[in-house]
């Protein structure tokens, strides 16, 4: 790979020692948008495709959609560790993480299409196709992309202001661009149009998968690993023993706290994301009415839009940890309002607005906080463990998606969820029991009340940023020596 990347055609278009505007807009906003949009659509609608289009809810007595996601995430966890190991041992003129963005671009397009082109054959063939395509995408293609993409903010610069700015731009791509399409356009226009028509699902997802290819290449060309290159120039040891890296990660208090924080947050948000469509279809509104999910998403999107301008100035003034902690208090309050009145549209919208204001700091500054922990560990140990640390982070992310999907599908099957049918060319939804509505409501609004309170308490102890600038100065002094 190192020889291939020496080609002038494949070199980064970013030459400046400091972060530039093209880098922000093309490398961190527009570039990741394709893969993040594809992933956001899959996070919200892939389970709907399995339950409503392929009708896999009753396979193996309801056990398939419970067991399969969990087992798949075990495979995903293993590939994340391997990928973290590989990244930390990658040495090229273009860095150690960025080169893998290049490889991920075509893989995302191919495997994204395979997820939906399930043949209309026997149930056994469909199950095998679902399992293989799911793991090709999540355990292989998206793991390669996600690991390298998430390391771009920590490895692009040590400057805390520039790092915070890149973190915000990075999250705009994830929250605003994909959020507008997934949360607004999909429920209002696309879902009523495609219903449970398999051919239309395949066409739509093929377009989104192919779109990810050129945009991911854009992210590759307009990013730069300044921290990695700085360490290479300073003669950093080529390889740190894997065991030493693991020990450094799992004996560091701040790293353990941020992993616990991410685990709890991911659990709540995963269940919420999976529950969203079902909640709008069966609890608050009617099936694919084009209004309910749009309203919930619009109110959620307004604070996210405001947050672009408000969060980072507040984080600079009061601290990333402090602003995030206060946000989770609002997060829990807003969620409680929704939980008390899940069928009242007006109250739900008020609660969602409060909740999403509270979620702003976490959404926009988390990666900058994670980068501070990585710098703290370098100061403490004398070496970087970016790849392995990110692999653990990604294991939490992907494992909880599988576990939460399995748990939610188990709750649906256990309470008697009935999938919709096509009658005379029209999608007709079945009436769901109160038990089904109850688990859906808890998944969408109840669980995050609990996680919000826990996270606010946990963040009291995550004060890594209080002396991070001093530690960064000492790291630079070591490099100069």
VOGU-3710 file (C-alpha; in Angstrom, 3 decimals, decimal comma):
1> xxxxxxxxxx> 0,000/0,000/0,000  2,830/2,422/0,836  4,228/2,150/-2,697  0,806/2,732/-4,263  0,222/5,857/-2,144  3,520/7,354/-3,282  1,803/8,106/-6,563  1,183/11,838/-6,950  -2,394/11,103/-8,013  -3,220/9,631/-4,598
11> xxxxxxxxxx> -1,624/12,289/-2,403  -3,627/14,550/-0,104  -4,709/17,865/-1,603  -4,158/19,498/1,809  -0,668/20,980/2,118  -1,025/23,540/4,929  0,359/22,973/8,431  -2,863/24,451/9,824  -6,453/23,426/9,169  -7,886/25,181/6,106
21> xxxxxxxxxx> -11,433/26,014/4,931  -11,396/23,518/1,995  -10,352/20,843/4,468  -13,335/21,625/6,706  -15,942/21,883/3,963  -14,769/19,115/1,632  -12,936/16,713/3,936  -15,102/16,904/7,035  -18,523/18,064/5,844  -19,219/16,955/2,293
31> xxxxxxxxxx> -16,827/13,989/2,010  -18,209/11,837/4,849  -21,817/12,680/3,951  -22,274/9,774/1,521  -21,215/6,964/3,861  -22,858/8,596/6,877  -26,119/9,060/4,972  -26,075/5,426/3,910  -25,405/4,315/7,482  -28,117/6,597/8,876
41> xxxxxxxxxx> -30,695/5,172/6,471  -29,658/1,638/7,388  -29,787/2,403/11,123  -33,386/3,585/10,797  -34,806/1,459/7,991  -32,814/-1,766/7,527  -34,733/-3,428/10,356  -37,983/-2,208/8,769  -36,879/-3,859/5,509  -36,277/-7,121/7,363
51> xxxxxxxxxx> -39,549/-7,061/9,345  -41,974/-5,473/6,863  -40,604/-6,249/3,371  -38,848/-9,598/3,836  -41,175/-10,531/6,756  -38,511/-12,262/8,811  -40,114/-11,510/12,194  -41,498/-15,042/12,601  -38,467/-16,979/11,279  -37,310/-19,598/13,807
61> xxxxxxxxxx> -40,242/-18,644/15,987  -39,063/-15,037/16,112  -35,528/-16,003/17,181  -33,722/-15,218/13,912  -33,969/-11,424/14,113  -32,995/-11,643/17,776  -29,953/-13,912/17,471  -28,599/-12,942/14,031  -27,795/-9,255/14,795  -26,077/-10,174/18,058
71> xxxxxxxxxx> -23,959/-12,953/16,549  -23,049/-10,700/13,616  -21,749/-8,057/15,991  -19,412/-10,582/17,584  -17,825/-10,951/14,141  -17,846/-7,162/13,782  -16,099/-6,745/17,127  -13,317/-9,088/16,031  -12,785/-7,254/12,742  -12,667/-3,929/14,618
81> xxxxxxxxxx> -9,816/-5,180/16,802  -7,985/-6,454/13,723  -8,532/-3,147/11,942  -7,267/-1,164/14,929  -4,151/-3,344/15,048  -3,586/-2,868/11,316  -4,042/0,913/11,445  -1,529/1,338/14,267  0,988/-0,582/12,161  0,320/1,161/8,863
91> xxxxxxxxxx> 3,206/3,426/7,803  2,718/5,508/4,658  3,423/9,035/3,484  -0,339/9,642/3,680  -0,689/8,565/7,304  -1,946/5,406/8,965  -5,752/5,805/8,866  -6,443/7,834/5,706  -5,202/5,153/3,268  -7,999/2,871/4,443
101> xxxxxxxxxx> -10,584/5,480/3,458  -9,434/4,920/-0,105  -10,117/1,185/0,110  -13,463/1,617/1,845  -14,998/3,751/-0,936  -15,744/0,962/-3,479  -16,442/-1,591/-0,734  -19,232/0,550/0,727  -20,938/0,840/-2,661  -20,822/-2,880/-3,456
111> xxxxxxxxxx> -21,833/-4,239/-0,046  -24,534/-1,589/0,436  -26,295/-2,862/-2,683  -25,921/-6,502/-1,623  -27,794/-5,784/1,621  -31,045/-5,253/-0,281  -30,750/-7,512/-3,331  -31,978/-10,530/-1,369  -33,176/-13,124/-3,932  -36,823/-14,152/-3,969
121> xxxxxxxxxx> -35,913/-17,776/-3,282  -36,537/-20,124/-0,371  -36,462/-18,846/3,194  -33,152/-20,621/3,803  -31,504/-18,857/0,850  -32,843/-15,508/2,042  -31,530/-16,071/5,567  -28,057/-16,985/4,303  -28,008/-13,948/1,983  -29,086/-11,637/4,808
131> xxxxxxxxxx> -26,386/-12,946/7,157  -23,584/-12,811/4,578  -24,476/-9,399/3,133  -24,982/-7,889/6,601  -21,526/-8,979/7,721  -19,853/-7,966/4,470  -21,181/-4,460/4,962  -20,857/-3,953/8,726  -17,987/-6,281/9,652  -15,865/-5,477/6,603
141> xxxxxxxxxx> -16,653/-2,407/4,486  -18,133/-0,080/7,109  -15,604/-1,147/9,737  -12,760/-0,054/7,449  -14,477/3,273/6,724  -15,641/4,006/10,245  -12,325/3,270/11,919  -10,356/5,511/9,572  -13,046/8,220/9,406  -13,381/8,544/13,186
151> xxxxxxxxxx> -9,615/8,942/13,595  -9,461/11,943/11,285  -10,336/14,510/13,974  -7,837/13,228/16,581  -5,062/12,809/13,987  -5,578/15,991/11,960  -4,290/18,481/14,527  -3,317/18,963/18,176  -4,710/22,491/18,254  -7,786/22,280/20,501
161> xxxxxxxxxx> -9,598/25,113/18,702  -9,019/23,623/15,245  -9,888/20,172/16,569  -13,167/21,459/17,993  -14,010/23,137/14,708  -13,353/19,913/12,774  -15,477/17,965/15,260  -18,387/20,335/14,633  -18,035/20,101/10,845  -17,786/16,328/11,125
171> xxxxxxxxxx> -21,030/16,167/13,066  -22,829/18,514/10,700  -22,310/15,842/8,057  -23,734/13,163/10,336  -26,556/15,145/11,906  -27,694/17,796/9,490  -27,183/16,346/6,017  -28,185/12,759/6,742  -30,717/13,914/9,326  -32,551/16,117/6,857
181> xxxxxxxxxx> -32,948/13,285/4,384  -33,532/10,413/6,788  -35,697/12,285/9,244  -37,629/14,567/6,896  -37,565/13,485/3,264  -37,825/9,765/3,958  -40,973/9,723/6,116  -42,672/12,524/4,229  -41,929/11,519/0,621  -39,940/8,331/0,141
191> xxxxxxxxxx> -41,500/5,865/2,575  -45,102/6,507/1,451  -43,850/6,085/-2,130  -41,967/2,795/-1,731  -44,088/1,178/0,995  -43,086/-2,503/1,134  -42,265/-2,769/-2,584  -38,977/-4,678/-2,696  -37,950/-3,457/-6,155  -38,256/0,174/-5,115
201> xxxxxxxxxx> -36,226/-0,471/-1,966  -33,440/-2,003/-4,055  -33,395/0,906/-6,514  -33,308/3,506/-3,753  -30,572/1,855/-1,722  -28,447/1,192/-4,818  -28,413/4,928/-5,548  -27,405/5,777/-1,966  -24,696/3,100/-1,955  -23,155/4,307/-5,227
211> xxxxxxxxxx> -23,250/7,927/-3,991  -21,003/6,982/-1,077  -18,104/6,098/-3,407  -17,119/9,516/-4,851  -17,862/11,349/-1,612  -15,639/9,034/0,438  -12,853/9,658/-2,070  -13,395/13,383/-1,472  -12,853/12,836/2,255  -9,631/10,966/1,483
221> xxxxxxxxxx> -8,212/13,728/-0,719  -9,126/16,652/1,571  -7,873/15,402/4,932  -4,381/15,239/6,409  -2,910/13,361/9,401  -0,694/16,068/10,873  -0,260/14,302/14,231  0,818/11,040/12,572  3,254/12,771/10,236  4,654/14,828/13,111
231> xxxxxxxxxx> 5,342/11,656/15,088  6,924/9,962/12,070  9,251/12,918/11,558  10,206/12,810/15,236  11,257/9,169/14,881  8,484/7,580/16,964  9,067/3,808/17,420  7,615/1,970/14,443  5,699/-0,580/16,481  4,407/-0,588/20,047
241> xxxxxxxxxx> 3,586/-4,070/21,389  -0,111/-4,831/21,157  -0,220/-5,891/24,796  1,338/-2,600/25,890  -1,300/-0,647/23,965  -4,129/-2,674/25,502  -2,686/-2,196/28,980  -2,372/1,551/28,424  -6,007/1,794/27,315  -7,617/-0,394/29,951
251> xxxxxxxxxx> -5,678/1,023/32,897  -6,397/4,664/32,087  -9,191/6,177/34,153  -10,256/8,742/31,567  -10,385/6,196/28,756  -12,529/3,853/30,847  -14,860/6,716/31,716  -15,279/7,797/28,108  -15,926/4,211/27,023  -18,577/3,827/29,747
261> xxxxxxxxxx> -20,083/7,149/28,662  -20,224/6,060/25,043  -21,637/2,627/25,890  -24,540/4,063/27,889  -25,273/6,788/25,341  -25,131/4,358/22,413  -27,502/1,913/24,096  -30,168/4,570/24,545  -29,761/6,146/21,117  -29,714/2,790/19,269
271> xxxxxxxxxx> -32,974/1,629/20,819  -34,477/5,059/20,114  -33,411/5,038/16,457  -34,796/1,550/15,876  -38,051/2,441/17,651  -38,623/5,742/15,812  -40,436/4,432/12,743  -42,544/1,995/14,772  -43,446/4,700/17,316  -44,604/7,126/14,647
281> xxxxxxxxxx> -46,499/4,406/12,783  -48,332/2,788/15,690  -48,285/5,014/18,804  -48,296/8,673/17,842  -49,559/8,501/14,239  -50,677/6,082/11,540  -48,619/3,883/9,214  -46,460/5,959/6,810  -48,805/8,953/7,147  -46,000/11,257/5,968
291> xxxxxxxxxx> -46,672/13,728/8,792  -45,944/12,260/12,224  -42,313/11,278/11,746  -41,676/14,486/9,827  -43,005/16,611/12,687  -40,953/14,742/15,288  -37,844/15,056/13,117  -38,335/18,743/12,308  -38,544/19,635/15,972  -35,480/17,499/16,568
301> xxxxxxxxxx> -33,645/19,138/13,692  -34,196/22,751/14,779  -31,938/22,523/17,870  -29,324/20,671/15,832  -29,267/23,539/13,346  -28,926/26,129/16,105  -26,207/24,042/17,697  -23,814/24,607/14,810  -23,367/28,200/15,985  -23,924/27,852/19,734
311> xxxxxxxxxx> -22,279/24,695/21,016  -18,599/25,285/20,342  -18,512/28,865/21,743  -20,217/27,543/24,894  -17,804/24,617/25,080  -14,807/26,968/24,772  -16,136/29,196/27,539  -17,421/26,627/30,037  -15,603/23,443/28,966  -16,679/20,544/26,788
321> xxxxxxxxxx> -17,416/18,305/29,767  -19,461/20,913/31,651  -21,646/21,860/28,693  -22,270/18,209/27,866  -23,191/17,422/31,479  -25,715/20,268/31,652  -27,096/19,122/28,301  -27,879/15,639/29,603  -29,944/17,109/32,440  -32,163/18,792/29,828
331> xxxxxxxxxx> -32,046/15,587/27,796  -33,585/13,599/30,648  -36,194/16,262/31,405  -37,347/16,450/27,786  -37,495/12,667/27,526  -39,598/12,442/30,705  -42,127/14,897/29,274  -42,467/12,721/26,158  -42,722/9,517/28,186  -45,628/10,886/30,229
341> xxxxxxxxxx> -47,683/11,890/27,173  -46,616/9,650/24,240  -49,858/10,055/22,248  -50,166/13,849/22,536  -48,496/15,457/19,507  -48,124/18,953/21,013  -46,574/17,763/24,277  -44,381/15,303/22,391  -43,029/18,110/20,229  -42,279/20,283/23,274
351> xxxxxxxxxx> -40,511/17,384/24,984  -38,523/16,529/21,855  -37,416/20,142/21,496  -36,139/20,236/25,088  -34,506/16,846/24,731  -32,686/17,700/21,518  -31,351/20,977/22,906  -29,888/18,903/25,712  -28,346/16,468/23,231  -26,507/19,183/21,289
361> xxxxxxxxxx> -23,184/19,183/23,193  -22,829/15,413/23,039  -23,545/15,421/19,306  -21,030/18,092/18,376  -18,100/17,919/20,820  -17,751/14,240/21,765  -14,992/13,473/19,264  -12,995/16,495/20,450  -13,313/15,183/24,018  -12,210/11,734/22,866
371> xxxxxxxxxx> -9,207/13,323/21,127  -8,240/14,991/24,421  -8,230/11,555/26,078  -5,967/10,190/23,312  -3,527/13,069/23,858  -3,670/12,485/27,611  -2,721/8,849/27,038  0,183/9,835/24,779  1,427/12,202/27,492  1,101/9,444/30,085
381> xxxxxxxxxx> 2,637/6,545/28,122  4,881/8,221/25,558  3,200/6,538/22,577  -0,008/6,739/20,539  -2,671/4,014/20,657  -5,149/5,573/18,248  -6,079/2,488/16,232  -6,606/0,164/19,186  -8,446/2,833/21,192  -10,725/3,528/18,241
391> xxxxxxxxxx> -11,317/-0,188/17,710  -12,715/-0,463/21,246  -14,854/2,626/20,595  -16,171/1,070/17,384  -16,757/-2,295/19,055  -19,067/-0,527/21,499  -20,843/1,242/18,643  -21,360/-1,798/16,434  -21,959/-4,313/19,217  -24,706/-2,226/20,760
401> xxxxxxxxxx> -26,427/-1,826/17,380  -26,643/-5,596/17,102  -27,554/-6,195/20,726  -30,156/-3,418/20,760  -31,639/-4,602/17,465  -31,898/-8,127/18,820  -33,471/-6,941/22,082  -35,987/-4,709/20,301  -36,933/-7,421/17,805  -37,305/-9,847/20,699
411> xxxxxxxxxx> -39,673/-7,434/22,440  -41,693/-7,030/19,233  -41,940/-10,779/18,675  -42,660/-11,440/22,345  -45,554/-8,997/22,482  -47,065/-10,132/19,173  -46,043/-7,544/16,552  -47,883/-8,040/13,234  -46,189/-6,875/9,992  -48,162/-4,931/7,335
421> xxxxxxxxxx> -49,446/-6,537/4,130  -49,936/-5,412/0,532  -53,655/-5,562/-0,338  -54,621/-4,700/-3,916  -51,288/-2,914/-4,382  -51,699/-0,845/-1,198  -49,715/-1,284/2,032  -52,124/-2,002/4,887  -50,856/-1,938/8,499  -52,191/-4,250/11,183
431> xxxxxxxxxx> -53,534/-3,023/14,527  -50,988/-3,568/17,292  -51,733/-4,588/20,895  -51,167/-2,277/23,867  -48,216/-4,464/24,869  -46,539/-3,833/21,497  -47,196/-0,103/21,794  -45,802/-0,120/25,320  -42,413/-1,604/24,392  -42,187/0,699/21,377
441> xxxxxxxxxx> -42,867/3,744/23,576  -40,265/2,698/26,139  -37,758/2,181/23,354  -38,334/5,590/21,794  -38,695/7,890/24,820  -38,414/5,938/28,080  -34,954/4,417/28,027  -33,150/7,687/27,248  -34,611/9,322/30,350  -32,719/6,757/32,384
451> xxxxxxxxxx> -29,508/6,958/30,341  -29,577/10,777/30,425  -29,502/10,819/34,245  -26,708/8,230/34,379  -24,599/10,139/31,842  -24,939/13,444/33,705  -23,566/11,763/36,857  -20,791/9,957/34,969  -19,499/13,139/33,343  -18,742/14,665/36,735
461> xxxxxxxxxx> -15,644/12,458/36,828  -14,481/13,031/33,206  -12,365/16,165/33,734  -9,580/15,338/31,265  -9,575/18,735/29,569  -8,669/20,740/32,675  -4,912/20,440/31,990  -4,782/19,087/28,437  -2,970/22,116/27,022  -0,154/21,663/29,542
471> xxxxxxxxxx> 0,127/17,987/28,583  0,178/18,839/24,871  2,978/21,350/25,501  4,991/18,662/27,278  4,436/16,271/24,342  5,767/18,908/21,946  8,769/19,474/24,208  9,561/15,769/24,092  9,393/15,796/20,296  11,774/18,744/20,102
481> x> 14,249/16,953/22,340
//
